[in-house]
Amino acid sequence: MTADPALTAPATGAAFADQFWTSKDGLKLHYRDYAGRADRPAVLCLPGLTRNARDFAHVAERLGGEWRVICPDLRGRGDSAYARDSATYNPLQYAEDLGELFDQAGIDRFVAIGTSLGGLLTMIMALTMPQRIAGALLNDVGPEVSPAGLERIRGYVGQGRTFPTWMHAARALEESQGDVFPGYEISDWLDMAKRCMVVGGNGRIVFDYDMKIAEPLAQPGGESGVDLWPAIQALKGKPVTLVRGELSDILSKDVHRKMAKGLPGSDAVTVPKVGHAPMLNEPEAVAAIDRLLARVE
């Protein structure tokens, strides 16, 4: 899906270059590359299930210049190609795709900032390529996903709704996610709509992902496919931040607490008055990112 031209470059903050890499099965995949210091690990921003690189614009614009920030569109999202086989829309495949990105873009080590699915990918990579991870922030996700939250996600992914105007799109998001972000104004919902939707070929506003990403999620184990508690041990000794939205229905308080206990020295943070998932522009999240990068440096 072609991105909204108004979103191809930030109005303020660090600029980025649109870059591409190729998956092993031949898909052309897109990432935003914000230049930064070569003597530091890159900051890798991994989005949630239906989201894309635009979700991290505020993070990347703030950090870019001092840190190289890489914001990929996973296969089937944003400006990345859609998969020929919907069965490849699974976390193990996404992790393999990212391994190709690292090799092709010359990324030896990185600090992962993973939201939801992006956090699951961070945990998978902690098991499969621990030497690359210099630090990690898991945003509102853990080795166990609360069943109620998972069912909520399964209920809306792949519906393929369209809208005549951006205001209609924003109101629809407010109606479906108002309890997740109870403090949002209409301007916030408009911003969210322009991050997760684009103008389609028929002029209507559409979600910026392949609706077929929902197909593997409907299968048992589709949310991760592997036991990720060992990944917490794989992150031990690294700078780690564990972010939870106070109203989250994905990451429970008990799992958040258990994760922190399993990672002595980790920074456990709760972002007040938001659910799944914090956008990472909240003051508590911004401060947490800065603390994490200070520990990495």
C-alpha positions as CSV (number, residue, x, y, z in Angstrom):
1,M,0.0,0.0,0.0
2,T,1.4,3.4,-0.9
3,A,2.0,5.7,2.0
4,D,0.3,9.1,2.3
5,P,2.7,11.6,0.7
6,A,2.2,13.9,3.7
7,L,3.8,11.2,5.9
8,T,6.9,10.4,3.8
9,A,9.0,12.9,5.8
10,P,8.6,14.4,9.2
11,A,7.7,18.1,9.6
12,T,10.3,18.4,12.4
13,G,13.1,16.4,13.9
14,A,15.5,14.0,12.2
15,A,14.9,13.1,8.5
16,F,14.9,9.5,7.3
17,A,15.7,7.7,4.1
18,D,13.2,5.1,2.7
19,Q,15.2,1.9,2.2
20,F,14.3,-1.6,1.2
21,W,15.6,-5.2,1.8
22,T,14.7,-8.5,0.3
23,S,13.4,-11.5,2.2
24,K,14.6,-15.0,1.5
25,D,11.3,-15.7,-0.4
26,G,11.8,-12.7,-2.6
27,L,9.6,-10.0,-1.0
28,K,10.6,-6.4,-1.2
29,L,10.4,-5.0,2.3
30,H,10.6,-1.4,3.4
31,Y,12.2,0.4,6.4
32,R,12.8,3.9,7.4
33,D,16.5,4.6,8.2
34,Y,17.2,7.6,10.4
35,A,20.9,8.3,10.4
36,G,22.9,8.4,13.6
37,R,26.2,7.9,15.3
38,A,28.1,4.9,14.0
39,D,29.8,4.2,17.3
40,R,26.4,3.2,18.9
41,P,24.1,0.3,18.3
42,A,21.1,1.0,16.1
43,V,17.7,1.5,17.7
44,L,15.3,-1.0,16.1
45,C,11.6,-0.1,16.4
46,L,9.2,-3.0,15.8
47,P,5.5,-2.3,15.5
48,G,2.4,-4.1,16.6
49,L,0.3,-6.6,14.6
50,T,-1.6,-4.2,12.3
51,R,0.8,-1.2,12.5
52,N,3.8,0.0,10.6
53,A,6.9,2.2,10.7
54,R,4.9,5.4,11.1
55,D,4.0,4.5,14.7
56,F,7.6,5.3,15.7
57,A,8.0,8.7,14.0
58,H,8.0,10.6,17.2
59,V,10.5,8.2,18.8
60,A,12.8,8.3,15.7
61,E,12.6,12.0,15.2
62,R,13.7,12.6,18.8
63,L,16.5,10.1,18.8
64,G,17.7,10.4,15.2
65,G,21.1,12.0,14.7
66,E,22.4,10.8,18.0
67,W,21.2,7.2,17.3
68,R,20.7,5.4,14.0
69,V,17.0,4.4,14.1
70,I,15.6,1.7,12.0
71,C,11.8,1.4,11.6
72,P,10.7,-1.6,9.5
73,D,7.4,-2.3,7.9
74,L,6.9,-6.1,8.4
75,R,5.7,-8.1,5.4
76,G,2.2,-7.2,4.5
77,R,2.3,-3.8,6.2
78,G,2.9,-0.2,5.1
79,D,5.3,0.0,2.1
80,S,6.4,-3.7,2.3
81,A,5.1,-6.2,-0.2
82,Y,2.3,-8.5,0.7
83,A,3.1,-12.2,1.1
84,R,2.1,-14.7,-1.6
85,D,1.3,-17.2,1.1
86,S,-0.6,-16.0,4.2
87,A,0.9,-18.8,6.3
88,T,4.1,-16.7,6.3
89,Y,2.4,-14.1,8.4
90,N,3.8,-15.5,11.6
91,P,6.4,-14.3,14.1
92,L,9.1,-16.9,13.2
93,Q,9.0,-15.7,9.6
94,Y,9.1,-12.0,10.7
95,A,12.2,-12.8,12.8
96,E,13.8,-14.5,9.8
97,D,13.0,-11.4,7.6
98,L,14.6,-9.1,10.2
99,G,17.7,-11.3,10.2
100,E,18.0,-10.6,6.4
101,L,17.5,-6.9,7.1
102,F,20.4,-6.9,9.6
103,D,22.7,-8.6,7.1
104,Q,21.7,-6.4,4.2
105,A,21.7,-3.1,6.1
106,G,24.9,-3.8,8.0
107,I,23.3,-3.8,11.5
108,D,25.6,-5.8,13.8
109,R,23.9,-4.8,17.1
110,F,20.8,-3.0,18.1
111,V,18.6,-1.8,20.9
112,A,15.1,-3.3,20.2
113,I,12.0,-1.3,21.0
114,G,9.1,-3.7,20.4
115,T,5.4,-2.9,20.8
116,S,3.1,-5.9,21.1
117,L,4.0,-8.2,18.2
118,G,7.3,-6.3,18.0
119,G,8.0,-7.3,21.6
120,L,7.3,-10.9,20.8
121,L,9.8,-10.6,17.9
122,T,12.3,-9.1,20.3
123,M,11.9,-12.1,22.6
124,I,12.3,-14.5,19.7
125,M,15.5,-12.7,18.6
126,A,16.8,-12.9,22.2
127,L,16.7,-16.7,21.8
128,T,17.9,-16.9,18.2
129,M,20.4,-14.0,17.9
130,P,21.3,-12.9,21.4
131,Q,24.7,-11.5,20.4
132,R,22.9,-8.8,18.3
133,I,20.8,-7.4,21.2
134,A,22.4,-4.6,23.1
135,G,19.3,-3.8,25.0
136,A,15.5,-4.1,24.8
137,L,12.2,-2.4,25.6
138,L,9.2,-4.7,25.6
139,N,6.1,-2.5,25.2
140,D,3.0,-4.0,26.7
141,V,3.7,-7.6,25.9
142,G,5.2,-10.6,27.6
143,P,5.7,-14.3,27.3
144,E,2.0,-14.8,28.2
145,V,-0.8,-12.9,26.5
146,S,-4.1,-12.4,28.4
147,P,-6.8,-14.4,26.6
148,A,-9.4,-11.6,26.7
149,G,-7.0,-9.2,25.0
150,L,-6.1,-11.7,22.4
151,E,-9.8,-12.4,21.6
152,R,-10.4,-8.6,21.3
153,I,-7.5,-8.4,18.7
154,R,-8.8,-11.4,16.8
155,G,-12.2,-9.7,16.7
156,Y,-11.0,-6.7,14.7
157,V,-8.0,-7.8,12.6
158,G,-8.7,-8.4,9.0
159,Q,-12.2,-6.8,8.9
160,G,-11.2,-4.5,6.0
161,R,-13.4,-1.5,6.9
162,T,-13.1,1.6,4.8
163,F,-14.1,5.2,5.4
164,P,-15.0,8.2,3.2
165,T,-13.0,10.8,5.1
166,W,-10.2,11.0,7.7
167,M,-12.7,12.3,10.2
168,H,-14.9,9.2,9.7
169,A,-11.8,7.0,10.2
170,A,-10.8,8.9,13.4
171,R,-14.3,8.6,14.8
172,A,-14.3,4.8,14.1
173,L,-11.0,4.4,16.0
174,E,-12.4,6.4,18.9
175,E,-15.5,4.2,19.0
176,S,-13.5,1.0,19.0
177,Q,-10.5,2.0,21.1
178,G,-11.8,4.8,23.3
179,D,-11.4,2.7,26.4
180,V,-7.7,2.1,25.5
181,F,-6.9,5.8,25.3
182,P,-9.6,7.5,27.4
183,G,-7.8,10.8,27.4
184,Y,-7.5,11.2,23.6
185,E,-9.0,14.2,21.8
186,I,-10.2,14.1,18.2
187,S,-6.8,15.5,17.1
188,D,-5.1,12.4,18.7
189,W,-7.5,10.1,16.9
190,L,-6.8,11.8,13.6
191,D,-3.1,11.4,14.1
192,M,-3.6,7.7,14.9
193,A,-5.8,7.2,11.8
194,K,-3.0,8.7,9.6
195,R,-0.5,6.4,11.2
196,C,-2.4,3.2,10.6
197,M,-4.4,4.0,7.4
198,V,-3.9,5.4,3.9
199,V,-5.9,6.6,1.0
200,G,-6.7,3.5,-1.1
201,G,-7.0,3.3,-4.9
202,N,-10.7,4.1,-4.9
203,G,-10.2,7.3,-2.8
204,R,-11.5,5.8,0.5
205,I,-9.5,5.5,3.7
206,V,-8.3,1.9,4.3
207,F,-6.1,0.2,6.9
208,D,-2.5,-0.1,5.8
209,Y,-2.0,-3.8,5.9
210,D,-2.9,-7.0,4.1
211,M,-6.2,-8.3,5.6
212,K,-4.8,-11.9,5.2
213,I,-2.5,-11.3,8.3
214,A,-5.6,-12.4,10.3
215,E,-5.6,-15.9,8.9
216,P,-2.6,-17.4,10.9
217,L,-3.8,-15.6,14.0
218,A,-7.0,-17.6,14.0
219,Q,-5.0,-20.8,14.4
220,P,-4.1,-22.1,17.9
221,G,-0.7,-20.7,18.9
222,G,-1.0,-18.1,16.2
223,E,0.0,-15.3,18.6
224,S,3.5,-16.5,19.0
225,G,4.0,-20.2,18.3
226,V,6.7,-20.8,20.8
227,D,7.2,-20.7,24.6
228,L,8.8,-17.3,25.2
229,W,9.5,-17.6,29.0
230,P,13.1,-18.8,28.2
231,A,13.6,-15.5,26.2
232,I,13.3,-13.6,29.5
233,Q,16.3,-15.6,30.7
234,A,18.1,-14.9,27.4
235,L,17.7,-11.2,28.1
236,K,19.3,-11.5,31.6
237,G,22.3,-9.3,32.0
238,K,21.3,-6.9,29.2
239,P,19.7,-3.4,29.8
240,V,15.9,-4.2,29.6
241,T,12.8,-2.0,30.1
242,L,9.4,-3.5,30.7
243,V,6.6,-1.1,29.8
244,R,2.9,-1.8,30.6
245,G,-0.2,0.3,30.0
246,E,-2.1,0.6,33.2
247,L,-5.4,-0.4,31.5
248,S,-3.8,-3.2,29.4
249,D,-5.8,-6.3,28.6
250,I,-2.8,-8.0,26.9
251,L,-0.1,-7.8,29.6
252,S,-1.4,-8.5,33.1
253,K,0.0,-7.0,36.3
254,D,1.1,-10.5,37.4
255,V,3.0,-11.3,34.3
256,H,4.6,-7.9,34.3
257,R,5.7,-8.5,37.8
258,K,7.0,-12.0,37.1
259,M,9.0,-10.7,34.1
260,A,10.6,-8.0,36.3
261,K,11.4,-10.6,38.9
262,G,13.1,-12.8,36.3
263,L,15.2,-9.9,35.1
264,P,17.0,-8.4,38.1
265,G,17.9,-4.8,37.3
266,S,15.3,-4.4,34.7
267,D,13.3,-1.1,34.6
268,A,9.6,-2.0,35.1
269,V,7.4,1.0,34.1
270,T,3.6,1.4,34.1
271,V,2.2,4.2,31.8
272,P,-1.0,5.5,33.5
273,K,-4.4,5.9,31.9
274,V,-3.6,4.0,28.7
275,G,-4.3,0.4,27.6
276,H,-2.7,-1.7,24.9
277,A,-0.4,-0.3,23.9
278,P,1.3,2.9,25.0
279,M,2.4,5.0,22.0
280,L,5.8,5.7,23.7
281,N,5.3,9.4,23.5
282,E,3.9,9.5,27.1
283,P,6.2,11.2,29.5
284,E,6.8,8.0,31.5
285,A,7.7,6.1,28.3
286,V,9.9,8.9,27.0
287,A,11.9,8.9,30.3
288,A,12.1,5.1,30.2
289,I,13.6,5.1,26.7
290,D,16.1,7.7,27.8
291,R,17.1,5.6,30.8
292,L,17.5,2.5,28.7
293,L,19.7,4.2,26.1
294,A,21.8,5.7,28.9
295,R,22.4,2.2,30.2
296,V,23.3,0.9,26.8
297,E,25.7,3.7,26.1
